Amino acid sequence: MPKNKIDKYNSNTNDRKVSKQVIYDTDHSAKLQLHKEELDISKKWIKTGEVSIHKEVFTEEKTITIPVTHEELIIEKKVLATENPDQTGEHTEIIRIPISEERIEVIKHPTVLEDVAIYKRQFQETKSVTETLKKEKVHIETTGNPEVLDENTEK
């Protein structure tokens, strides 16, 4: 019985020639290995963007008018004309001495304007992945009347 060696097998997927290896036993039988592709799907995190957050300080000049009070000590001295006490020609001398005054004291203190929360949320969605997989099947071509037994169908 002559050995027919199969070197290449044309799988009609993508018109590629796929090499097959034929293993011959000592009793003139041959074994052919069939292959198929399977999917191994994994997920990984990738950087899709970046967010930069900063605060900006604005300055504003304010002018505020505030009334202030001060005290003065007033000493009033009247000099009367001694010749005629009924006369209105008296001489008045006023001396002012400051005692206390209000001073403006400006104190700046920070107050909270608003709270800003920054966080990440994860959303889960379902995506479909379509991939073309190859699977090899054996095709047996015979000439004449040989008897071909398929072990998978007899069991």
C-alpha positions as CSV (number, residue, x, y, z in Angstrom):
1,M,0.0,0.0,0.0
2,P,1.7,3.2,-1.1
3,K,1.9,6.1,1.4
4,N,0.1,9.2,0.3
5,K,1.7,12.1,2.2
6,I,-0.4,15.3,2.8
7,D,1.8,18.3,3.0
8,K,-0.5,21.2,2.8
9,Y,-4.2,21.6,3.6
10,N,-6.1,24.6,2.2
11,S,-8.6,25.8,4.8
12,N,-11.0,28.1,3.0
13,T,-10.8,30.6,5.8
14,N,-8.9,33.6,4.7
15,D,-7.3,31.6,1.8
16,R,-4.3,30.6,3.9
17,K,-2.3,27.4,3.5
18,V,-2.0,25.6,6.8
19,S,0.7,23.0,7.2
20,K,-0.4,19.6,8.5
21,Q,2.0,17.0,9.9
22,V,1.2,13.4,9.1
23,I,2.6,10.9,11.6
24,Y,3.2,7.4,10.2
25,D,3.2,4.3,12.5
26,T,5.2,1.1,11.7
27,D,2.0,-0.8,10.7
28,H,1.5,1.5,7.6
29,S,-1.2,3.6,9.2
30,A,-1.2,7.4,9.4
31,K,-2.4,9.8,12.0
32,L,-3.4,13.4,11.2
33,Q,-3.6,16.1,13.9
34,L,-6.6,18.4,13.6
35,H,-6.6,21.8,15.3
36,K,-9.1,24.5,16.2
37,E,-8.8,28.0,17.6
38,E,-10.3,28.9,21.0
39,L,-10.7,32.4,22.5
40,D,-8.9,33.5,25.6
41,I,-10.5,36.8,26.6
42,S,-9.0,39.1,29.3
43,K,-9.5,42.7,30.4
44,K,-6.9,45.3,31.3
45,W,-7.1,48.9,32.5
46,I,-5.7,51.5,30.1
47,K,-5.4,55.2,30.5
48,T,-8.0,56.9,28.4
49,G,-7.6,60.5,29.7
50,E,-6.3,62.7,32.5
51,V,-8.0,65.3,34.7
52,S,-6.2,68.2,36.2
53,I,-7.9,70.1,39.0
54,H,-6.6,73.3,40.6
55,K,-7.9,76.3,42.5
56,E,-7.6,79.8,41.2
57,V,-7.4,82.8,43.6
58,F,-9.1,86.0,42.6
59,T,-8.2,89.2,44.5
60,E,-10.7,92.0,45.1
61,E,-10.1,95.4,46.7
62,K,-12.9,96.7,48.9
63,T,-13.3,100.1,50.3
64,I,-15.6,100.3,53.4
65,T,-16.6,103.5,55.1
66,I,-16.8,103.1,58.9
67,P,-17.9,105.8,61.3
68,V,-15.4,106.2,64.2
69,T,-15.9,108.1,67.4
70,H,-13.3,109.9,69.6
71,E,-13.5,111.7,72.8
72,E,-12.1,115.1,73.8
73,L,-11.9,116.7,77.2
74,I,-13.2,120.2,77.0
75,I,-12.3,122.7,79.6
76,E,-14.2,125.9,79.2
77,K,-12.9,128.9,81.0
78,K,-14.8,132.2,81.1
79,V,-13.2,135.4,82.1
80,L,-15.7,137.9,83.3
81,A,-15.3,141.6,83.3
82,T,-14.9,142.6,86.9
83,E,-16.0,146.2,86.5
84,N,-19.5,145.3,85.4
85,P,-20.7,141.8,86.1
86,D,-23.8,142.2,84.0
87,Q,-21.9,142.9,80.8
88,T,-21.9,140.3,78.1
89,G,-18.4,141.1,77.0
90,E,-16.9,138.1,78.6
91,H,-14.0,136.3,77.2
92,T,-14.2,132.5,76.8
93,E,-11.2,130.3,76.3
94,I,-11.6,126.6,75.3
95,I,-8.9,124.0,75.6
96,R,-9.5,120.6,73.9
97,I,-7.5,117.5,75.1
98,P,-8.1,114.2,73.3
99,I,-8.8,111.4,75.7
100,S,-9.7,108.3,73.5
101,E,-10.6,107.4,70.0
102,E,-11.8,104.4,68.0
103,R,-9.2,102.8,65.8
104,I,-10.1,100.6,62.9
105,E,-8.8,97.1,63.1
106,V,-9.0,94.9,60.1
107,I,-8.8,91.1,60.6
108,K,-9.1,88.8,57.6
109,H,-10.2,85.2,58.2
110,P,-10.9,82.5,55.7
111,T,-14.4,81.1,55.4
112,V,-15.6,78.0,53.5
113,L,-17.3,79.0,50.3
114,E,-18.2,75.5,49.1
115,D,-17.1,71.9,49.3
116,V,-16.0,70.2,46.1
117,A,-16.1,66.4,46.1
118,I,-13.9,64.7,43.6
119,Y,-14.2,60.9,43.1
120,K,-14.3,58.2,40.5
121,R,-17.2,55.9,39.8
122,Q,-17.2,52.7,37.9
123,F,-19.9,51.8,35.5
124,Q,-20.3,48.3,34.2
125,E,-21.6,47.7,30.7
126,T,-21.7,44.7,28.4
127,K,-19.8,44.8,25.1
128,S,-19.9,42.2,22.3
129,V,-16.7,40.8,20.8
130,T,-16.9,39.1,17.4
131,E,-14.0,37.0,16.4
132,T,-13.5,34.5,13.6
133,L,-12.2,31.1,14.8
134,K,-10.8,28.4,12.6
135,K,-11.5,24.7,13.1
136,E,-10.0,21.9,11.0
137,K,-12.0,19.0,9.7
138,V,-10.7,16.0,7.9
139,H,-11.8,15.4,4.4
140,I,-11.2,11.9,3.0
141,E,-11.0,11.4,-0.7
142,T,-11.0,7.8,-2.0
143,T,-10.5,6.3,-5.3
144,G,-11.8,2.8,-6.0
145,N,-13.8,1.0,-3.4
146,P,-11.9,1.2,-0.1
147,E,-13.8,0.7,3.1
148,V,-13.5,3.7,5.4
149,L,-14.5,3.2,9.1
150,D,-15.2,6.2,11.2
151,E,-14.6,5.4,14.9
152,N,-16.7,8.3,16.1
153,T,-19.9,7.1,14.4
154,E,-19.6,3.4,15.3
155,K,-19.5,3.9,19.0
